[in-house]
Amino acid sequence: MDRMRHGGSGRARRPVLAALVGLLALGGCAPTVAGYFPSQDKAAPTAFSVCHGYGCSHRETIRLSAEEWEAVRAKFAPRAATPAVERRQIAQAAAAMEFLVGLRTGTSAHQRRALFNTDPTQLDCIDEAINTSIFMTLFAQDGLLVHHKVGAIAHQGTLLVFDLHNTAVVVEAATGAAFAVDPNMVEATVPPPIVPLAAWRAKWPPAVPKEEALTP
């Protein structure tokens, strides 16, 4: 999202700040996605919820065919021998899911990122983080993740400079190392680079380690 500067402090500014948080939730990347995440207790490839329209202002139930889900599952074949290979499989499968969802929601063509956008076919970092977490939850539920588990959505940036980002996260099971899975870093339906969460939080855009940029 575009950077904007905002200064000042004090009790008189608190209502303004609260209003700005509300506006960001409606049209851009809010400080956190708490309260936005649709329940995935009964999620399955045949019925799962996705967000779009900025700030999860639109939610839609997606139903994939058995053939479509098998095409996604194929991204994990053969079984990954190492966590690094599995992360690249996750990226490929997440991109495939984004494509299949986009066929149903019209969200495959991304416009220029902006602080506010009322186009329901567009995605901000809230939508992207939630959807990618949902995709990876489906992967985990189907036993496709051997070396990772799905982590909590992570946040970076502050309201002071309006440089806010959210990302889905996978955690390496053996080491506990956390990695950002952020489609905002690439064009729509392109496999996102999966980078260490610390690097993702350090600066925007984050540096992509060479080994994480390779395709399987």
MIROVO-988195 format. One line per 5 residues: number of its first residue (from 1); their letters; for each residue z, x, y of N, C-alpha, C, O, CB. Coordinates in steps of 0.1 Angstrom, whole numbers, plus 2048, in hexadecimal, padded with zeros to 3 digits. Each point is the difference from the previous one (the first is absolute). Glycine has a CB too. Layout:
N
NUM> a> Z X Y Z X Y Z X Y Z X Y Z X Y | ...
END
This chain:
216
1> mdrmr> 800 808 7F4 800 7F8 80C 800 809 80C 804 80B 800 808 7E3 7F4 | 7F0 80C 817 7FF 808 80C 80E 803 806 809 7F8 7FE 7E1 7FE 807 | 818 816 800 80D 804 806 802 7FA 80E 7F6 7FF 808 809 816 7EA | 80D 7E6 810 803 7FB 80E 80E 806 803 809 802 7F7 7E9 7E9 806 | 810 818 810 80D 805 804 809 7F5 806 7FB 7F7 807 7FA 81F 7FE
6> hggsg> 818 7EB 7F8 809 7F6 805 80D 808 802 805 807 7F7 7F0 7E6 7FD | 811 811 818 80C 807 803 80B 7F7 805 7FE 7F4 800 7F5 820 805 | 818 7F1 7FE 80B 7F8 806 80A 7FC 7F5 7FD 801 7F4 7F4 7F7 81D | 81B 804 7F3 80A 7FC 7F7 80A 7F7 808 7FE 7FD 80B 800 819 7E7 | 80D 7E6 807 809 7F8 806 801 7F2 7FB 7F6 7FB 7FA 807 813 81A
11> rarrp> 80E 7EB 7EF 802 7F3 7FC 7F5 7F6 804 7FC 7F7 7F9 81C 80E 807 | 7E3 7FD 80D 7F7 7F7 805 7F2 800 7F9 7F9 7F6 800 812 80D 816 | 7F3 808 7E3 7F3 802 7F9 800 7FB 7F2 7F6 7FF 7F9 806 814 815 | 810 7E9 7ED 801 7FC 7F2 7F8 7F4 7FC 7F9 800 7F6 81D 80A 80A | 7EA 7EB 809 7F8 7F5 7FD 7F1 803 800 7F8 7FB 7F8 819 7F7 812
16> vlaal> 7EB 817 7FF 7F2 805 800 7FC 807 7F3 7F6 7FE 7FA 80B 804 81F | 808 807 7E2 7FE 807 7F4 7FF 7F7 7F4 7F8 802 7F8 814 812 812 | 7FD 7E2 7F6 800 7F6 7F5 7F3 7F9 800 7FA 7FD 7F5 81E 801 80C | 7E3 7FE 80B 7F3 7F9 801 7F5 808 7FB 7F6 7FC 7F9 813 7F7 81A | 7F7 81A 7F0 7F6 809 7FC 7FF 802 7F1 7F6 801 7FA 80C 80B 81C
21> vglla> 80A 7F5 7E4 801 800 7F1 7F9 7F4 7FA 7F9 801 7F6 81C 80D 80B | 7EE 7E7 805 7FA 7F3 7FB 7F1 801 801 7F8 7FC 7F7 81C 7F7 80F | 7E7 812 806 7F1 800 802 7FA 80A 7F6 7F5 7FE 7FB 80E 7FD 81D | 804 811 7E6 7FA 809 7F6 800 7FA 7F2 7F6 803 7F9 813 810 815 | 800 7E5 7EF 800 7FA 7F3 7F5 7F6 7FE 7FA 7FF 7F6 81E 804 809
26> lggca> 7E4 7F7 80C 7F5 7F7 800 7F2 807 800 7F7 7FB 7FA 818 7F4 812 | 7F0 81C 7FC 7F3 806 802 7FE 80E 7FD 7F5 805 801 809 7EB 80F | 80D 817 7EB 7FE 80E 7FD 80A 805 7F6 804 7F8 7F8 7F4 80B 81F | 80B 80A 7E9 809 805 7F6 80E 800 805 804 807 809 7EA 807 7EE | 81A 7E9 803 80E 7FF 804 808 80C 7FB 7FC 807 7F7 802 7E0 809
31> ptvag> 80F 81B 805 808 80B 7FC 802 800 7F1 800 80B 7FA 80B 7F5 81C | 7F7 7F5 7E3 801 7FF 7F2 7FA 7F4 7FB 7FC 7F7 808 81A 815 7F8 | 7E8 7F3 7F3 7F9 7F4 7FA 80B 7F6 7FA 7FC 7F7 7F9 7EF 817 803 | 821 7F4 807 80B 7F8 7FB 7FD 7F1 804 7FD 7FD 80B 814 816 7F6 | 7EF 7E4 7F5 7FE 7F2 803 7F2 7FC 7FE 7FC 7F4 800 816 80D 80F
36> yfpsq> 7E4 809 7F0 7F2 7FD 7FF 7FC 800 7F1 7F6 7F9 7FD 806 811 819 | 80B 7FD 7E2 7FB 802 7F2 801 7F4 7F8 80B 7FA 7FD 7FC 81E 805 | 7ED 7E3 7F9 800 7F4 7F8 807 803 7F2 7FF 80B 7FB 7EC 7ED 811 | 81C 7FE 7EF 806 802 7F3 7F6 803 7F5 7F6 7F8 7FF 81D 7F9 808 | 7EF 819 7F1 7F7 803 7F5 807 7FF 7F3 7FC 806 7F6 7F8 80A 819
41> dkaap> 816 7E7 7F0 808 7FF 7F4 7F7 7FB 7F4 802 803 7F5 812 7F8 819 | 7E2 7FD 7F6 7F7 7FA 7F5 7F2 805 802 7F6 7F9 7FC 819 7F3 803 | 7EF 81F 808 7F3 805 803 7F9 804 7F3 806 805 7F7 801 803 820 | 7EC 7F5 7E8 7F7 804 7F5 7F2 801 806 7FD 7FA 80A 812 7FB 7E4 | 7E8 813 80B 7F3 800 805 7F9 7F3 801 7F7 7FE 808 807 818 7ED
46> tafsv> 807 7E0 804 7FA 7F2 801 806 7F8 80C 7FB 7F6 803 802 80B 7E4 | 80D 805 820 806 7F9 80B 80A 809 807 80B 801 7FC 7F2 7E9 7F9 | 7FE 81C 816 809 808 808 7FD 7FE 80F 7F5 7FC 804 80D 815 7EA | 807 7F1 81B 7FF 7FE 80E 7FC 80C 808 805 80B 7FC 80C 7E3 801 | 7E6 811 80D 7FD 80B 808 801 7FB 80F 801 7F4 803 7EF 816 7EC
51> chgyg> 811 800 81A 801 7FD 80E 7F4 805 808 7F9 809 7FB 820 7FA 803 | 7E4 7F6 80D 7F5 805 809 802 7F9 80D 809 7F8 802 7E7 80B 7EB | 808 801 81D 801 7FA 80D 809 806 80A 803 7FB 80A 7F7 7F1 7EB | 80C 820 807 809 808 808 80E 7F9 7FF 802 7F4 802 7EC 813 80E | 81C 802 7EC 80E 7FB 7FF 802 7F6 7F5 809 7F8 801 7F9 80D 817
56> cshre> 7F5 7FB 7DE 801 7F6 7F5 800 7F2 805 807 7F7 7FB 806 81A 7F8 | 7EB 7ED 818 800 7F2 806 7F8 7F7 7F7 802 7F3 801 7FF 817 815 | 7F7 7FB 7E0 7FA 7F7 7F6 803 806 7F3 800 80C 7FD 7ED 7EE 813 | 816 7FD 7E7 803 803 7F2 7F7 7F8 7F7 7FD 7F4 803 81B 812 802 | 7E3 800 7F0 7F6 7FA 7F8 803 804 7F1 803 80B 7FD 7EC 7F4 816
61> tirls> 810 7F7 7E4 801 803 7F2 7F3 804 7FA 7F6 7F9 802 81D 7F6 7FD | 7ED 81C 7FB 7F4 806 7FA 801 7FF 7F0 80A 802 7FA 7F3 80E 81A | 7F8 7EC 7E7 7FF 7FF 7F1 7F4 808 7FB 7F4 7FD 804 816 7EC 7FC | 7F9 822 7F9 7F5 808 7FA 7FC 7FB 7F2 809 7FB 7F9 800 819 815 | 7EB 7EE 7EF 7FB 7FD 7F2 805 80B 7F7 804 80B 804 7E8 7E8 805
66> aeewe> 814 80A 7EA 803 80A 7F6 7F7 80C 801 805 80B 7FE 804 7E3 7F3 | 7EB 810 812 7F6 80B 801 803 808 80C 7FF 80C 7FF 7F0 7E6 7F6 | 815 808 816 803 808 80C 80C 808 7FE 801 80C 804 7F5 7E2 80A | 815 80D 7EC 80C 807 7FD 7FD 80C 7F7 806 80B 801 808 7E0 803 | 7EA 813 7F2 7FD 80A 7F7 7F8 80C 807 802 80C 7FD 7FD 7E3 7F0
71> avrak> 7F9 80D 81D 7F9 80B 808 80A 808 808 7FF 80C 801 7ED 7E5 800 | 81F 808 803 80B 808 807 807 808 7F7 803 80C 802 7FF 7E2 80F | 802 80D 7E3 807 807 7F6 7F9 80D 7FB 806 80A 7FD 804 7E0 7FC | 7E9 815 808 7F8 80B 7FB 801 80C 809 7FE 80C 7FC 7F2 7E4 7FB | 815 80E 815 803 80C 809 80B 809 7FB 801 80B 804 7F7 7E7 80F
76> fapra> 810 809 7E4 80B 807 7FA 7FC 807 7F2 809 805 7FA 807 7EC 813 | 7E4 80E 7F0 7FC 806 7F3 7F8 80D 803 7F7 800 809 808 7E9 7EC | 803 822 803 80B 801 7F6 80E 801 807 801 802 80C 7EF 809 7E4 | 81A 7F3 808 80E 802 805 801 80D 807 7FC 80A 7FC 80D 7E7 7F2 | 7FE 80F 81E 801 80C 808 80A 809 7F9 80B 7FC 7FC 7F0 7F7 819
81> atpav> 801 81A 7EA 809 80A 7FA 80B 805 80A 80A 805 7FC 7E3 802 7F5 | 810 7F8 81C 809 805 80A 802 7F5 80B 7F7 7F7 802 802 821 7F9 | 812 7E9 80D 802 7F7 80B 7F5 800 80A 7FC 7F6 806 81C 80D 7F7 | 7E2 809 806 7F6 802 80A 7F3 7F8 7FC 7FA 7FA 809 80F 81D 7FD | 7F4 7EA 7EE 7F4 7F8 7FB 803 7F2 801 7F7 7F8 804 802 81A 7EC
86> errqi> 813 7E9 80C 803 7F2 801 800 7FB 80E 7FC 7F5 803 812 80D 7E9 | 7F6 806 81E 7FF 7FC 80E 7F1 7FD 804 7FE 7F7 807 817 816 7FE | 7E2 7FC 7F6 7F2 7FD 803 7FB 7F4 7FA 7F8 7F9 805 805 81F 7FD | 808 7E5 7F2 7FC 7F3 7F9 806 7F4 808 7F9 7F6 801 807 816 7E9 | 80C 7F5 81B 806 7F6 808 7F7 7FD 80C 7FD 7F4 803 81A 812 7F5
91> aqaaa> 7E5 805 80F 7F7 7FE 80C 7F3 7F9 7FC 7FC 7F7 808 80E 81E 802 | 7F0 7EF 7EB 7F3 7FA 7FC 803 7F1 7FD 7F8 7F7 804 800 81F 7F3 | 812 7E7 802 803 7F2 7FC 804 7F8 80C 7FC 7F4 801 80B 814 7E8 | 800 7FD 820 804 7F9 80D 7F3 7FC 808 7FF 7F5 805 818 817 7FB | 7E0 7FE 800 7F3 7FD 807 7F8 7F5 7F9 7FA 7F8 807 806 820 802
96> amefl> 800 7E8 7EA 7F9 7F6 7F9 807 7F2 802 7F9 7F6 802 801 81B 7ED | 813 7EF 812 807 7F3 803 7FC 7FB 80E 7FE 7F5 802 815 812 7EE | 7ED 803 819 7FD 7FC 80E 7F2 7FA 801 7FE 7F6 807 811 81C 802 | 7E8 7F4 7EF 7F2 7FA 800 800 7F2 7FA 7FA 7F7 806 7FD 820 7F8 | 810 7E7 7F7 800 7F3 7FA 807 7F5 808 7FB 7F5 801 804 817 7E9
101> vglrt> 80B 7F8 81D 807 7F7 809 7F7 7FD 80C 800 7F5 804 817 814 7F5 | 7E2 801 80C 7F8 7FE 80C 7F4 7F7 7FD 7FC 7F9 809 80A 81E 7FE | 7F6 7E8 7ED 7F5 7F6 7FC 805 7F2 802 7F8 7F7 803 7FF 819 7ED | 816 7EE 80F 806 7F3 801 805 7FD 80E 800 7F4 804 806 80D 7E4 | 7FE 809 81F 807 7FE 80E 7F7 804 80B 803 7FD 80C 813 806 7E9
106> gtsah> 7DF 804 809 7F7 805 80A 806 80C 808 7FC 802 80B 7FC 7E7 7F7 | 812 81E 7F7 807 80B 807 7FA 80D 7FE 806 80A 803 80E 7E9 7FB | 7E0 80E 7FC 7FA 80D 7FC 7FA 808 80C 7FF 80C 7FF 7FD 7EA 7EB | 801 803 821 7FA 806 80B 80A 802 80B 804 7F6 807 7E6 800 7F4 | 81B 817 807 80A 802 80A 7FA 803 80E 7F6 807 801 818 802 7EC
111> qrral> 7F8 7F1 81D 7FD 803 80D 808 80C 805 808 805 7F9 7F1 7E2 80B | 805 81C 809 808 80B 806 80F 7FB 800 803 7F4 804 7E9 814 80B | 81D 801 7EE 80E 7FC 800 804 7FD 80F 7FC 807 809 809 808 7E2 | 804 7E7 816 804 7FD 80D 80F 7FB 7FF 804 7FC 7F6 7E4 7FE 812 | 81F 806 804 80E 7FB 800 800 7F2 7FC 809 7FB 7F9 7FD 816 818
116> fntdp> 7F1 7E7 7F5 800 7F1 7FD 7F2 7FC 7FB 7F6 805 804 81C 7F7 80E | 7EE 7FC 7E4 7F4 7FB 7FA 802 7F2 7FA 80A 7FE 7F8 7EE 81A 804 | 801 7DE 808 801 7F3 7FB 7F6 7FC 7F5 800 7F4 7FC 80A 806 81A | 7EE 810 7E6 7F6 7FD 7F6 807 800 7F2 805 80A 7FC 7E9 801 812 | 811 7EA 7EB 807 7FF 7F3 7FB 809 7F5 806 801 7F6 7FF 7E8 810
121> tqldc> 7EF 81C 7FD 7FA 809 7F6 804 80E 801 7FB 809 7F9 7F1 7E8 806 | 81C 812 80B 804 80E 803 80E 803 7FA 808 7F7 7FE 7EA 809 817 | 811 80D 7E9 80C 804 7FA 807 80B 809 7F9 809 805 7FE 7F2 7E4 | 816 803 819 807 80B 806 809 807 7F6 7FE 7FD 7F4 802 7F6 822 | 809 816 7EE 807 808 7F7 80A 7F8 7F8 804 803 7F5 7F9 810 81A
126> ideai> 808 7E1 7F7 808 7F7 7F8 7F9 7FA 7F4 804 801 7F5 809 7FA 820 | 7E7 800 7EE 7F8 7FA 7F6 7FC 80A 7F5 802 7FE 7F4 7F5 7F2 81C | 805 81C 7F4 7FC 80B 7F7 80B 804 7F7 7FF 802 7F4 7F0 805 81D | 81D 7FB 7F5 80B 805 7F9 805 7F6 7F6 803 803 7F4 804 80B 81F | 7FA 7E5 7F1 804 7F6 7F6 7F6 7FE 7F5 804 800 7F4 808 7F5 81F
131> ntsif> 7E7 80A 7F1 7F6 7FE 7F5 800 80B 7F6 7FF 7FE 7F4 7F3 7F5 81D | 80E 81A 7F4 800 80B 7F7 80C 801 7F7 7FF 803 7F5 7F3 809 81C | 819 7F0 7F5 80D 7FF 7F7 7FE 7F6 7F6 804 802 7F4 80A 805 81F | 7EC 7EE 7F0 7FE 7F5 7F6 7F6 805 7F6 802 7FE 7F4 802 7F0 81D | 7F1 819 7F3 7F7 805 7F6 807 809 7F6 7FE 7FF 7F4 7EF 7FF 81D
136> mtlfa> 81B 80B 7F4 807 80A 7F8 80A 7F9 7F7 803 805 7F5 7F9 80D 81C | 80A 7E4 7F4 80A 7F8 7F8 7F9 7FA 7F4 805 800 7F5 809 7FB 81F | 7E6 800 7EE 7F8 7FB 7F5 7FC 80B 7F6 801 7FE 7F4 7F6 7F0 81B | 806 81E 7F6 7FD 80B 7F7 80C 803 7F7 7FF 802 7F4 7F1 808 81D | 81C 7F7 7F6 80C 803 7F9 803 7F5 7F5 804 803 7F5 805 80A 81F
141> qdgll> 7F6 7E7 7F0 803 7F5 7F7 7F7 800 7F3 804 7FB 7F6 804 7F8 81E | 7EC 812 7EE 7F7 801 7F5 801 80D 7F8 7F8 803 7F7 7F9 7EE 816 | 819 817 7F6 802 80D 7F9 7F7 80B 803 7FE 809 7F8 80B 7E9 7F6 | 7F0 80D 81D 7F6 80A 804 805 80C 806 7FA 80A 801 7F6 7E3 802 | 81D 812 802 806 80C 807 809 807 7F6 80A 7FA 7FC 7F5 7FA 81B
146> vhhkv> 7FE 818 7E6 808 808 7F6 809 80A 808 80B 802 7FC 7E2 7FC 7F3 | 80E 808 81C 807 80A 807 807 7FC 80D 806 807 806 7EA 809 7F0 | 80E 7E3 80D 805 7FB 80D 806 7F2 7FF 7FE 7F9 7F7 7F1 815 815 | 819 7EF 7FE 805 7F3 802 7FD 7FC 80F 7FE 809 808 814 7FA 7E6 | 7EE 7F0 815 7FC 7FB 80D 80D 802 809 80B 7FB 7FC 7E3 7F5 7FB
151> gaiah> 811 816 814 80B 802 809 800 7F5 80B 7F7 7F8 801 808 820 7FB | 80B 7E8 80C 801 7F7 80C 7F6 804 80B 7FE 80C 801 81B 7F0 7F9 | 7E2 7FA 80D 7F7 803 80B 808 808 80A 80B 7FE 804 7E8 7ED 7F8 | 806 820 809 806 809 80A 7FA 7FE 80E 7F5 7FA 801 80E 817 7EC | 804 7F4 81D 7FC 7FE 80E 802 80D 807 808 809 7FD 7FF 7DF 803
156> qgtll> 7F0 81A 80A 801 80B 809 7FC 7FC 80E 7F9 7F6 802 803 81A 7EC | 809 7F7 81C 7FD 7FD 80E 80C 7F8 807 809 7FC 7F9 7DE 804 801 | 818 7FF 813 80A 7F8 807 7F9 7F7 80A 7F5 802 804 81B 811 7F9 | 7F8 7E3 808 7FC 7F7 80A 7FE 807 80E 7F9 7FB 809 812 7F3 7EB | 7FB 81E 80D 800 807 80D 7F2 804 804 7FC 800 80C 81B 808 7F0
161> vfdlh> 7E1 7FB 7FA 7F2 804 803 7F6 7F7 7F9 7F4 802 800 813 815 802 | 7FE 7DE 7F7 7F7 7F6 7F9 7F7 807 7F6 7F4 7FD 7FF 80C 7F5 815 | 805 818 7E6 7F9 808 7F5 806 7FC 7F3 807 808 7FA 7F3 80B 816 | 803 7E2 7EB 807 7FA 7F4 7F6 7FF 7F4 7F5 7FC 802 81A 7F7 80E | 7F6 811 7E5 7F9 800 7F4 809 7FC 7F4 80B 803 800 7E5 80E 809
166> ntavv> 80A 7E7 7EE 807 7FD 7F3 7F6 805 7F5 7F4 800 801 819 7EC 809 | 7F9 817 7EA 7F8 804 7F5 807 7FC 7F3 80C 7FF 7FF 7EB 814 80E | 800 7EA 7E9 805 7FF 7F2 804 80D 7FB 7FC 80B 805 7F5 7E1 7F7 | 818 815 7FA 805 80C 7FB 801 800 7F1 803 7F6 7FA 80B 80C 81A | 7EE 809 7E5 803 802 7F2 809 80C 7FF 800 809 808 7EA 7EE 7F1
171> veaat> 81F 808 7FD 80A 80B 7FE 7FD 806 7F2 7FF 7F9 7F6 812 7FB 818 | 7EE 819 7F2 7FE 808 7F4 80D 7FF 7F7 80B 803 804 7E5 80D 807 | 80E 7EA 7E9 80C 7FD 7F8 808 80D 7FC 80C 7FF 800 7E7 7EE 7F7 | 806 81E 806 807 80C 7FB 808 807 80B 80B 806 7FE 7E4 7FC 7F1 | 80C 7FE 81D 806 807 80B 806 7F8 80B 808 805 808 7E7 80C 7F3
176> gaafa> 80D 7E2 806 805 7F8 80B 7F8 802 80D 804 7FB 80B 812 806 7EB | 7E0 807 80A 7F8 803 80C 7F8 7F3 804 7FA 7FA 7F7 804 81F 803 | 803 7E4 813 7F9 7F4 805 7F3 803 807 7FF 80A 806 818 7EC 7FD | 7DF 802 7FB 7F3 802 805 7FB 7F3 807 802 7F5 7FB 7F9 81C 7F3 | 7FF 7F1 81E 7FA 7F4 807 7F2 7FD 7FB 7F8 809 7FD 815 7FE 817
181> vdpnm> 7F1 7EC 7EA 7F3 7FB 7FC 7FB 7F7 80B 804 7F4 800 801 80D 7E7 | 7F3 805 822 7FD 7F9 80D 7F1 7FE 802 7FA 809 805 81B 801 804 | 7E6 7EA 7F5 7F2 7FD 802 7FC 801 80F 7F4 801 803 80C 7F1 7E9 | 80A 80E 81D 7FC 801 80E 7FA 80E 803 7FA 801 80B 819 7EF 7FA | 7EE 819 7F2 7FB 80E 803 7F1 801 7FD 7FA 80A 804 81C 7FE 7F6
186> veatv> 7E4 7ED 800 7F2 801 7FC 7F9 7F3 803 807 7F6 804 7FF 81A 7EA | 7ED 7EF 810 7F9 7F4 802 803 7F6 7F4 806 804 7F6 7E8 808 816 | 80F 7E7 7F7 803 7F6 7F6 7F9 803 7F2 7F5 805 800 80D 7EA 813 | 806 80F 7E3 7FC 802 7F2 7FD 80E 7FC 7FC 803 7F5 7FA 7E7 80C | 80E 820 807 7FF 80E 7FD 80E 804 7FA 80A 7FC 806 7E5 809 80C
191> pppiv> 811 802 7E3 80D 804 7FA 809 808 80A 7FB 80A 806 7FA 7F6 7E4 | 817 7FB 819 808 807 80A 805 80D 7FA 804 801 7F5 802 7E9 815 | 7FB 821 7FF 807 80C 7FB 80F 7FC 7FF 805 7F9 808 7EA 816 803 | 817 7F7 7EB 80E 7FE 7FD 807 80C 804 7FE 80B 7F9 7FE 7E4 7F4 | 80D 811 81D 806 80C 806 80F 7FF 7FF 805 7F5 800 7E7 80E 80F
196> plaaw> 81A 809 7F0 80F 7FF 800 805 7F8 80C 7FC 801 80B 805 816 7EA | 809 7E1 808 805 7F7 80B 806 808 80C 7FF 7FB 80B 806 7F4 7E3 | 801 81D 80F 805 808 80B 7F4 804 80A 802 800 80C 811 808 7E5 | 7E2 7FB 809 7F4 804 808 7FB 7F4 808 7FC 802 80B 7FE 811 7E4 | 806 7E2 80A 7FB 7F3 807 809 7FD 80C 7FB 7FB 80A 7FC 7FD 7E0
201> rakwp> 816 80A 814 809 7FD 80B 800 80B 80B 804 7FD 80B 80A 7F7 7E5 | 7EE 818 80D 801 80B 80A 7F6 7FE 80B 804 803 80C 803 80C 7E2 | 7ED 7EC 810 7F6 7FF 80B 7F6 7F6 7FB 7FE 7FD 7F4 806 81A 815 | 7F4 7E4 801 7F5 7F6 7FD 7F3 805 806 800 803 80C 811 7EA 7F3 | 7E4 814 7FA 800 7FE 7F2 806 80C 7F8 7FF 80B 805 7EC 7E6 7FE
206> pavpk> 81A 80C 7F1 806 80B 7F9 7F5 80A 7FA 7F5 7FC 7FD 81F 7F5 7FE | 7F1 81B 803 7F7 809 7F9 7FF 7FD 7F1 80B 7FC 7FA 7FB 816 817 | 7EF 7EF 7E9 7FE 7FC 7F2 7FF 80D 7F8 7F7 808 802 7FD 7E3 804 | 816 817 7F1 7FF 80C 7F7 7F3 800 7F8 7FB 7F6 7FC 81E 80B 803 | 7E1 80B 800 7F3 801 7F9 800 7FA 7F2 7F7 7F9 7FC 805 81B 811
211> eealt> 80F 7EE 7EC 801 7FB 7F2 800 7F0 800 7FC 7FA 7F6 80F 81C 803 | 7FA 7E4 811 801 7F2 801 7F3 7F9 804 7FE 7F4 7FF 81B 80E 806 | 7DE 806 801 7F4 7FB 805 7F5 7FF 7F6 7F5 7FA 802 811 80F 814 | 7FC 7FE 7DE 7F6 800 7F6 7FF 7F3 7F9 80A 7F8 7FF 7FA 820 7FE | 7F0 7E5 7FE 7FE 7F4 7F8 803 803 7F1 7FE 80C 7FC 7F0 7EB 814
216> p> 815 7FF 7E8 803 803 7F2 7F4 806 7F9 801 804 7F4 810 7EA 80C
END
